[in-house]
Amino acid sequence: MLRALRSSSTTILPEPPQPQAFLSTIHPHIDPSQTKCTTPKPFPYTSTLPTLLQPISDQNPPPHLSYAPLFQFLTGQNFLKLGQQIHAHMTLHGLQPNAFLGAKMVAMYASSGDLESAVTVFRKIKDPTSLLYNSIIRAYTNNGYPLKTIDIYREMHSLRLKGDNFTFPFVLKSCANVLDVWMGECVHGQSLRFGLELDAYVGTSLIDFYVKVGELRDANKVFDLMTVRAVSSWNALIAGYMKEGEIRVAEDLFRGMPCRNIVSWTSMISGYTQNGLAEEALSLFDEMLKEDSEVKPNWVTIMSVLPACAHSASFERGRRINEYVNRIGLESNPSVQTALIAMYAKCGSLVSARCCFDRILENEKNLCAWNTMITAYASHGQGLESVSTFENMVRAGVYPDAITFTGLLSGCSHSGIVEFGLRYFNSMQTKYSVEPRHEHYACVVDLLARAGRLVEAKEFIKKIPMQPGPSIWGALLAACRKSRNLEIAEIAAKELFVLEPENSCNYILLSNMYAEAGMWKEVDKLRARLKCEGIKKNPGCSWIEIKGKAHLFLSGDLSHPQSKEIYNLLEALPEKIKAAGYIPNTGFVLHDISEEEKEQNLIIHSEKLAIAFGLLNTNPEVVIRITKNLRICGDCHTVIKFISKIYEREIVVRDVNRFHHFRHGACSCGDYW
């Protein structure tokens, strides 16, 4: 067997193997299905591997340049062992690579994941060329070493070697990755000096660079100067405008494109999703599915559109996308299944989320998949399932990160398993080497405060080794309402009024606590302060999706076409649920009015309107899924439990904090929320 030897070896070299012996030596390592080059390349690179091996086997010593086609062939083929053997064969014959051959060897080693050998080959070349530097620049960039790329480019520049349209795109990509604006602008200047400003590859790379460093105006200038605009140039600019929230400009560019590819469509869908325009993202995706569409969604498009379903709680749309995934053979793609887990979890179907998780092969379940499932259980208040999934992940040899612990601690908090949560928090650094972040401290405050341990939570905040932020004080304030502890609530609210003075939720939460305590003068003061400072309250709203269409309701809403039927159902509801034991909790009506008026006010809350609409328009076996933009009110929570019992319906409510699954008169939260 031919052995790869280091060029620095002092071992006495054996006799070179005979041609047929060399071919038979490497033959066992050749996959017959891959002996033909799979990427279109000019002659002689379209030959089969045995043909390319013939010249170095037939002649002694073999021609120096006969090795170049071999290394070119092996680049990107993941045949590292063969590459090492051919390198050893060259060394056995006493041949050292020149810059041209060295560039091919660097490319082969780097594409096979052996960056160390690529660098070793590069450093041994005595008279480097631009081609050789391009190979190592590409190697460092593609292997995720942007700073090394920039250093190598500086070295290349110091040797007065001229960069070209293969050099600048990789250097610009690295500058963008580390947000090195100054260096990127220097590269732009070099491209102008060498007359490459109109090159499609360089121009597109410049647009992408300026977009990523937030210089959209400069990106647009480069685009305007280009005489030939590749599709990728349009795509880069569209992505930039979407990133900056300039939706209309991105839409104009998209409509003005002479031709569009899958990246164009995916950039638009992803941009809509990231800017909270779920319906626009879903509509564009539906357009791609039409029979006359020349571009069909791929796995990246699907991963871009699924968060739109989650954002709008569009369960039916998400289910149809899942069916499309199965039709085009992506049901075994771990990334797509992970995106489906997140979508189903956020649409309220934990069972479907778990099914997607189970479809991923055990050896393909990466950290992202495990984190998504742990977070899904946490958001549905299934803390013990979060814990179980975490333990299974660790047993599978996947180590947790900061995101894992955020989901895990949140699950413990929502389920009231305080000791579990504290134990995992204390093990973050000692056992898993994960440094606690702001969000982890907020989870612990929430964990303690929800359990009524408010004083302990307040003392814990004092020990946090960083400045407590809004999420930490917000967790404490939210828990104070349940415990009706105005003293600590006022401390937390005072901090929040400084940290986020424009957040109306903090004022309203404290105002509600004053109202519950009958402190109407304090309520008036807070309301006057809100008005004086121009802080607007976010109106509570709820929505439900039926037959692919979302129906939104505000409290006391009369605008819906079925308002009459909805209110008729709700007017008859109190008698039915009172007979079953319901007692109205008028403490959630935060106005100084009579008890009768308060009871009437409770009936018209937005979540009740949405549920009434669902009862009127769905079959008994259909799960009613409601989304609310604020925290569900306590009286509504009680009423929905009675509705689920009387009407024998399963109801899922997603509020700003978590999911509530109502069935047979009980809620999955166990009234711990």
C-alpha positions in Angstrom: 0.0 0.0 0.0 1.3 3.4 -1.0 1.8 5.6 2.0 1.5 9.4 2.2 4.8 10.9 3.2 5.5 14.4 4.5 7.7 16.4 2.2 10.0 17.1 5.2 10.6 13.4 5.9 14.2 12.2 6.0 13.2 8.5 5.3 15.1 6.8 2.5 12.7 6.7 -0.4 11.8 3.3 -1.8 11.7 2.5 -5.5 8.7 4.1 -7.3 5.9 1.6 -7.9 5.3 0.3 -11.4 2.3 1.8 -13.3 -0.1 -1.1 -12.9 1.0 -1.6 -9.3 0.1 2.0 -8.6 -3.3 1.7 -10.2 -4.1 -1.5 -8.3 -2.9 0.1 -5.1 -5.4 2.9 -5.1 -8.2 0.9 -6.9 -9.8 -0.3 -3.6 -10.3 3.3 -2.6 -12.1 4.4 -5.8 -15.9 4.5 -5.8 -16.9 3.4 -9.4 -19.8 5.8 -9.4 -17.5 8.7 -8.8 -14.6 8.0 -11.2 -16.1 10.5 -13.6 -15.9 14.1 -12.6 -19.3 15.3 -11.5 -18.9 19.0 -12.2 -18.4 20.4 -15.8 -14.8 21.2 -16.3 -12.7 21.7 -19.4 -10.4 19.1 -20.9 -8.5 17.2 -19.5 -10.6 17.3 -16.3 -13.6 15.5 -17.8 -11.7 12.3 -17.9 -12.1 9.3 -15.6 -9.7 8.9 -12.7 -7.8 5.9 -14.2 -7.2 7.9 -17.4 -5.8 10.8 -15.4 -3.6 8.4 -13.4 -2.1 6.8 -16.6 0.5 9.6 -17.4 2.1 9.5 -13.9 2.1 5.7 -14.0 3.6 5.3 -17.5 6.5 7.6 -17.3 9.5 7.7 -14.9 9.9 10.3 -13.7 6.3 11.4 -14.4 5.7 14.9 -16.0 5.4 17.6 -13.4 2.1 19.0 -14.7 0.5 15.6 -15.0 -0.5 15.8 -11.3 -2.5 19.0 -11.8 -5.5 17.4 -13.5 -5.6 14.7 -10.7 -5.7 17.3 -7.9 -8.3 19.3 -9.9 -10.4 16.1 -10.2 -10.3 15.3 -6.5 -11.2 18.9 -5.5 -14.7 18.9 -3.9 -15.0 15.1 -4.2 -14.0 14.3 -0.6 -11.3 11.8 -1.7 -8.7 13.0 0.9 -7.0 9.6 1.1 -6.5 9.5 -2.6 -5.2 13.0 -2.7 -2.7 12.2 0.1 -1.5 9.1 -1.9 -1.0 11.0 -5.1 0.9 13.7 -3.1 3.1 11.0 -1.6 3.7 9.5 -5.1 4.9 12.9 -6.3 7.1 13.2 -3.2 8.6 9.7 -3.8 9.7 10.9 -7.3 11.4 13.9 -5.8 9.0 16.4 -7.3 8.1 19.6 -5.5 5.0 21.6 -6.6 5.4 25.0 -8.3 2.8 27.8 -7.7 0.4 26.4 -10.4 0.4 22.9 -9.0 0.5 24.1 -5.4 -2.7 26.0 -6.1 -4.4 22.8 -7.2 -3.2 21.0 -4.1 -4.3 23.7 -1.8 -7.8 23.6 -3.3 -7.9 19.8 -3.0 -6.8 19.7 0.6 -9.1 22.6 1.7 -12.2 21.2 0.0 -11.5 17.9 1.7 -11.5 19.5 5.1 -7.7 19.3 5.7 -6.9 23.0 6.0 -3.7 22.4 7.9 -2.2 20.5 4.9 -3.4 23.2 2.5 -1.6 25.8 4.5 1.6 23.6 4.7 1.6 23.2 0.9 1.0 26.9 0.5 3.9 27.9 2.7 6.4 25.7 1.0 6.0 27.4 -2.4 9.0 29.6 -3.1 7.6 31.8 -5.8 3.9 32.4 -5.1 1.5 33.8 -7.7 -1.9 35.4 -7.6 -3.4 32.0 -8.5 -1.8 30.4 -5.4 -2.9 33.2 -3.1 -6.5 32.9 -4.6 -6.5 29.3 -3.6 -5.5 29.9 0.0 -7.8 32.9 0.3 -10.7 30.8 -0.9 -9.7 28.0 1.5 -9.6 30.2 4.6 -12.9 31.9 3.6 -14.8 28.7 2.9 -13.6 27.1 6.2 -14.7 30.1 8.3 -11.5 32.0 8.9 -12.3 35.6 7.8 -9.5 37.2 9.7 -7.0 34.8 8.2 -8.3 35.6 4.8 -7.8 39.4 5.4 -4.3 38.8 6.7 -3.4 36.7 3.6 -4.8 39.3 1.3 -2.6 42.0 3.0 0.4 39.7 2.5 -0.5 39.2 -1.1 -0.8 43.0 -1.5 2.6 43.6 0.1 4.1 41.3 -2.5 2.6 43.5 -5.2 0.6 40.5 -6.5 -2.5 41.7 -8.4 -5.9 40.7 -7.2 -8.6 39.7 -9.7 -12.3 38.8 -9.9 -11.5 35.5 -8.0 -9.6 37.3 -5.2 -11.9 40.2 -4.3 -15.3 38.3 -3.8 -13.8 36.1 -1.1 -12.0 39.0 0.6 -15.1 41.1 0.6 -17.1 38.2 2.0 -14.6 37.9 4.9 -14.7 41.7 5.5 -18.5 41.5 5.7 -18.4 38.6 8.1 -16.2 40.6 10.6 -17.8 44.0 9.7 -14.4 45.4 8.7 -15.8 48.4 6.8 -12.4 50.1 6.3 -10.8 47.0 4.8 -13.8 46.4 2.6 -13.6 49.9 1.3 -9.9 49.4 0.6 -10.7 46.3 -1.5 -13.3 48.3 -3.3 -10.6 50.9 -4.1 -8.3 48.1 -5.4 -11.1 46.7 -7.6 -11.5 50.2 -9.2 -7.8 50.5 -9.7 -7.7 47.2 -11.6 -10.7 48.0 -13.7 -13.0 45.4 -12.1 -15.7 47.6 -10.8 -18.0 46.5 -13.6 -17.3 42.8 -13.2 -20.5 41.0 -12.3 -18.9 38.8 -9.5 -17.0 41.7 -7.9 -20.0 44.0 -8.2 -22.3 41.5 -6.6 -19.8 40.9 -3.8 -19.5 44.7 -3.2 -23.3 45.0 -3.0 -23.4 42.1 -0.5 -20.6 43.6 1.5 -22.2 47.0 1.8 -25.5 45.5 2.6 -24.1 43.4 5.5 -22.2 46.3 7.0 -25.3 48.5 6.9 -24.2 50.9 4.1 -27.3 50.4 1.9 -26.7 53.7 0.0 -23.2 52.6 -1.1 -24.7 49.2 -2.2 -27.2 51.0 -4.3 -24.5 53.2 -5.9 -22.6 50.0 -6.9 -25.8 48.5 -8.3 -26.6 51.6 -10.4 -23.1 51.7 -11.9 -23.2 48.1 -13.1 -23.8 47.7 -16.8 -24.4 44.0 -16.6 -26.4 43.0 -13.5 -26.4 39.3 -12.6 -29.5 37.9 -10.8 -27.3 37.6 -7.7 -26.8 41.4 -7.8 -30.5 42.0 -7.7 -30.9 39.4 -5.0 -28.2 41.0 -2.8 -29.8 44.4 -3.0 -33.3 43.0 -2.3 -32.0 41.2 0.8 -30.4 44.5 1.9 -33.6 46.5 1.6 -35.6 43.8 3.4 -33.0 43.8 6.2 -33.5 47.6 6.6 -37.3 47.2 6.5 -37.6 49.0 3.2 -40.3 46.7 2.0 -41.7 48.7 -0.9 -38.3 49.3 -2.4 -37.5 45.6 -2.3 -40.9 44.8 -3.9 -40.2 47.3 -6.7 -36.8 45.6 -7.3 -38.3 42.2 -7.3 -41.0 43.2 -9.8 -38.4 44.9 -12.0 -36.1 41.9 -12.3 -35.7 40.7 -15.9 -35.5 37.1 -14.5 -35.8 35.6 -11.1 -34.3 32.5 -9.5 -35.0 30.5 -6.4 -32.9 32.9 -4.3 -35.0 35.9 -5.5 -38.2 34.3 -4.3 -36.7 33.0 -1.1 -35.2 36.4 -0.3 -38.6 38.1 -0.6 -40.4 35.4 1.5 -37.7 35.5 4.1 -37.8 39.3 4.2 -41.5 39.4 4.6 -41.3 36.9 7.5 -38.5 38.8 9.3 -40.5 42.0 9.0 -43.6 40.4 10.5 -45.6 40.4 7.2 -46.7 36.8 7.5 -49.6 37.1 5.0 -47.4 38.6 2.3 -44.9 35.8 2.8 -47.5 33.1 2.6 -49.2 34.7 -0.5 -45.8 34.8 -2.4 -45.2 31.2 -1.4 -48.6 30.2 -2.7 -47.7 32.0 -6.0 -44.6 29.7 -6.3 -46.9 26.7 -6.0 -49.0 27.6 -9.0 -48.8 25.3 -12.0 -47.5 28.1 -14.3 -44.7 29.1 -11.8 -41.3 28.4 -13.3 -39.6 28.4 -9.9 -40.8 26.0 -7.2 -39.9 26.2 -3.5 -36.9 24.3 -2.2 -36.0 23.4 1.3 -34.5 26.9 2.1 -37.8 28.5 0.8 -39.8 26.2 3.1 -37.7 27.0 6.1 -38.2 30.7 5.3 -42.0 30.5 5.1 -42.7 28.3 8.0 -42.0 31.0 10.6 -44.7 33.1 8.9 -47.2 30.3 9.7 -45.9 30.3 13.3 -46.2 34.1 13.5 -49.8 34.2 12.4 -50.7 30.9 14.1 -51.8 29.6 10.7 -52.0 25.9 11.6 -53.9 24.9 8.4 -51.4 26.7 6.1 -48.5 25.1 8.0 -50.1 21.6 7.6 -50.5 22.1 3.9 -46.8 23.1 3.6 -46.0 20.0 5.5 -47.9 17.9 2.9 -45.9 19.7 0.2 -42.7 18.8 2.0 -43.7 15.1 1.9 -44.7 15.3 -1.7 -41.3 16.6 -2.8 -39.3 14.1 -0.7 -38.0 16.4 2.1 -39.6 14.5 4.9 -36.2 13.2 5.9 -34.4 16.6 5.8 -33.4 17.3 9.5 -33.4 21.1 8.9 -36.9 21.1 7.4 -38.2 18.9 10.2 -36.7 21.1 12.8 -38.5 24.1 11.2 -41.7 22.1 11.2 -41.3 21.4 14.9 -41.1 25.1 15.7 -44.0 25.9 13.4 -46.4 23.3 14.9 -45.3 24.2 18.5 -46.1 27.8 17.9 -49.4 26.9 16.2 -50.5 25.0 19.3 -50.0 21.4 18.1 -47.4 19.8 20.4 -48.4 16.3 19.1 -47.5 17.2 15.5 -44.3 18.9 16.7 -43.2 15.7 18.4 -44.1 13.6 15.4 -41.7 15.8 13.3 -39.0 15.4 15.9 -39.4 11.6 15.9 -39.0 11.6 12.1 -35.4 12.8 12.4 -33.0 9.9 12.7 -31.2 9.7 16.0 -27.8 10.3 14.6 -29.1 13.4 12.7 -30.7 15.1 15.7 -28.4 18.1 16.1 -28.4 20.7 18.9 -30.8 22.9 17.0 -33.4 20.1 16.8 -33.1 19.2 20.5 -33.3 22.9 21.5 -36.4 23.4 19.4 -38.2 20.4 21.0 -37.2 21.5 24.5 -38.4 25.1 23.9 -41.7 23.7 22.4 -42.4 21.8 25.6 -41.5 24.8 27.7 -43.9 27.1 25.8 -46.7 24.7 26.4 -46.0 24.4 30.1 -44.7 20.8 29.8 -41.7 21.4 32.1 -41.2 17.7 33.0 -41.1 16.9 29.2 -38.5 19.6 28.7 -36.4 18.0 31.5 -36.8 14.5 30.0 -35.9 15.7 26.5 -32.9 17.5 27.9 -31.6 14.4 29.7 -32.1 12.3 26.5 -30.1 14.9 24.6 -27.2 14.7 27.0 -27.3 10.9 26.9 -27.2 11.1 23.1 -23.9 12.9 23.4 -25.2 16.4 22.3 -24.0 19.0 24.7 -26.3 22.0 25.6 -25.7 25.6 24.9 -27.2 28.9 26.2 -30.4 28.4 24.1 -30.9 25.0 25.6 -30.9 26.4 29.1 -33.2 29.2 28.3 -35.8 26.7 27.1 -35.2 24.3 30.0 -35.4 27.0 32.7 -38.5 28.5 31.1 -40.1 25.0 31.1 -39.3 24.6 34.8 -40.7 28.0 35.6 -44.0 27.5 33.7 -44.5 24.1 35.5 -43.5 25.2 39.0 -40.7 22.7 39.3 -38.5 25.1 41.2 -35.9 22.8 42.6 -35.3 21.2 39.1 -34.8 24.7 37.7 -32.4 25.8 40.4 -30.4 22.6 40.1 -30.0 23.0 36.3 -29.1 26.7 36.7 -26.4 25.9 39.2 -25.0 23.2 36.9 -24.7 25.4 33.8 -21.1 26.5 34.5 -19.9 23.7 36.7 -21.1 20.8 34.6 -21.7 22.1 31.1 -19.3 25.1 30.9 -22.2 27.4 29.8 -21.9 31.0 31.1 -25.3 32.3 32.4 -26.6 35.2 30.4 -29.2 37.9 31.1 -32.0 35.7 29.9 -31.0 32.8 32.3 -31.1 35.1 35.3 -34.5 36.4 34.2 -35.7 32.8 34.0 -34.6 32.1 37.6 -36.3 35.3 38.8 -39.5 34.1 37.0 -39.1 30.6 38.5 -38.9 31.9 42.1 -41.5 34.7 41.7 -44.1 32.5 40.1 -43.8 30.1 43.0 -44.6 33.0 45.4 -41.0 33.3 46.6 -40.9 37.1 45.8 -38.5 38.1 48.5 -36.1 35.4 47.5 -36.4 36.5 43.8 -35.7 40.1 44.9 -32.6 39.1 46.8 -31.5 37.0 43.9 -31.6 40.1 41.6 -29.2 41.8 44.0 -26.6 39.1 43.5 -26.7 39.1 39.7 -23.2 39.9 38.4 -24.6 42.3 35.7 -27.0 45.3 35.5 -30.5 43.8 35.7 -32.4 44.6 32.6 -36.1 44.8 31.6 -36.7 41.1 31.3 -35.5 40.5 34.9 -37.5 43.3 36.5 -40.4 42.5 34.2 -40.5 38.9 35.4 -40.7 40.1 39.0 -43.4 42.6 38.3 -45.6 40.1 36.4 -45.4 37.6 39.3 -46.3 40.3 41.9 -49.9 40.6 40.5 -50.6 36.9 41.2 -49.3 37.3 44.8 -50.9 40.8 45.1 -47.6 42.2 46.5 -47.8 45.9 45.7 -44.7 46.7 47.7 -42.3 44.7 45.5 -44.4 45.5 42.4 -43.7 49.2 42.9 -40.0 48.5 43.3 -39.9 46.6 40.0 -42.1 49.1 38.2 -39.9 52.0 39.3 -36.9 50.3 37.7 -38.8 49.4 34.5 -40.1 53.0 34.1 -36.4 54.0 33.8 -35.2 51.1 31.7 -38.0 51.2 29.1 -40.1 54.4 29.6 -42.1 53.9 26.5 -43.4 50.4 27.3 -47.0 50.8 28.2 -47.4 47.3 29.5 -45.4 48.1 32.7 -47.7 51.1 33.5 -50.8 49.1 32.8 -49.7 46.1 34.9 -49.1 48.3 37.9 -52.3 50.3 37.2 -54.2 47.0 37.2 -52.8 46.0 40.5 -53.9 49.4 41.9 -57.3 48.9 40.5 -57.7 45.4 42.0 -56.7 47.0 45.4 -59.3 49.8 44.9 -56.6 52.4 44.8 -58.3 54.5 42.1 -56.4 57.7 42.7 -53.1 55.8 41.9 -54.8 54.4 38.8 -55.7 57.9 37.7 -52.2 59.1 38.3 -50.7 56.4 36.1 -53.2 56.9 33.3 -52.5 60.7 33.4 -48.8 60.0 33.2 -49.3 57.7 30.1 -51.4 60.4 28.4 -48.9 63.2 29.3 -45.9 61.3 28.0 -47.8 60.2 24.9 -47.4 56.5 25.6 -50.1 54.5 23.8 -51.6 51.3 25.1 -51.5 48.3 22.9 -55.2 47.2 22.4 -55.9 43.6 23.3 -56.9 41.5 20.4 -57.5 37.8 19.6 -57.7 36.0 16.3 -58.7 32.6 15.0 -58.0 30.9 11.6 -60.9 29.1 9.9 -60.5 27.7 6.4 -57.2 29.5 5.9 -58.6 32.9 6.8 -57.7 34.8 9.9 -60.5 36.6 11.8 -59.4 39.2 14.3 -61.5 40.5 17.3 -61.0 43.5 19.6 -62.7 43.8 23.0 -66.3 44.8 22.4 -65.8 44.4 18.6 -69.0 44.9 16.6 -67.4 45.1 13.1 -67.5 41.4 12.3 -70.2 40.2 9.8 -71.3 37.6 12.3 -71.4 39.9 15.3 -75.1 39.4 16.0 -74.7 35.6 16.2 -71.5 35.9 18.3 -73.2 38.2 20.9 -76.3 36.1 21.0 -74.2 33.1 21.9 -72.2 35.1 24.5 -75.4 36.5 26.1 -76.7 33.0 26.7 -73.4 31.8 28.0 -73.3 33.2 31.6 -76.5 31.3 32.6 -75.1 28.0 31.3 -71.7 28.3 32.9 -73.1 29.7 36.2 -75.3 26.6 36.4 -72.0 24.6 36.2 -70.4 26.6 39.0 -68.9 29.7 37.4 -68.6 32.8 39.5 -67.6 36.0 37.6 -64.3 37.4 38.7 -65.0 41.1 38.4 -61.6 42.0 39.7 -60.4 41.8 36.1 -62.6 44.7 35.1 -60.3 47.6 35.9 -62.9 50.4 35.9 -64.7 52.1 38.8 -68.2 50.9 37.8 -71.0 48.8 39.2 -70.7 45.0 39.6 -73.4 44.4 37.0 -71.6 46.6 34.5 -68.4 44.7 35.3 -70.0 41.4 34.6 -71.3 42.7 31.3 -67.8 44.0 30.5 -66.2 40.6 31.1 -68.4 39.0 28.4 -67.0 41.1 25.5 -63.3 40.3 26.0 -61.6 39.6 22.6 -60.7 35.9 23.4 -64.4 35.2 24.2 -65.5 36.7 21.0 -63.0 34.6 19.0 -64.0 31.4 20.8 -67.7 32.2 20.2 -67.0 32.6 16.5 -65.1 29.3 16.5 -68.0 27.5 18.1 -70.4 28.9 15.5 -68.2 28.0 12.5 -66.4 24.7 13.2 -67.5 21.1 13.7 -67.4 19.6 17.2 -64.3 17.5 16.4 -62.2 20.5 15.3 -59.8 22.0 17.8 -60.5 25.7 18.3 -57.1 27.6 18.2 -57.0 31.2 19.5 -54.1 33.6 19.6 -54.0 36.6 21.9 -51.4 39.4 21.7 -51.5 40.0 25.5 -51.7 37.8 28.6 -55.0 35.9 28.9 -57.2 37.4 31.6 -58.0 35.3 34.6 -61.8 35.4 34.2 -61.5 34.4 30.5 -59.2 31.5 31.6 -62.0 30.3 34.0 -64.8 30.8 31.4 -62.9 28.8 28.7 -62.5 25.9 31.1 -66.3 25.8 31.5 -66.9 26.3 27.7 -64.6 23.3 27.0 -66.7 21.2 29.4 -70.2 22.3 28.4 -69.6 22.3 24.6 -67.2 19.3 24.8 -64.6 21.1 22.8 -60.8 21.2 22.8 -59.6 24.8 22.9 -56.0 26.0 22.6 -55.2 29.6 23.5 -51.7 31.0 22.8 -51.1 34.2 24.7 -48.0 36.4 24.9 -46.3 34.0 27.4 -47.4 30.4 26.7 -50.1 28.0 25.5 -53.2 26.9 27.4 -54.8 23.6 26.3 -58.4 23.4 27.6 -60.2 20.1 27.6 -63.0 18.6 29.8 -63.2 21.6 32.0 -59.4 21.7 32.8 -56.4 23.6 31.5 -53.0 22.1 30.9 -51.4 24.8 33.0 -53.1 23.4 36.1 -54.0 27.0 36.9 -50.2 27.7 37.5 -49.6 30.6 35.2 
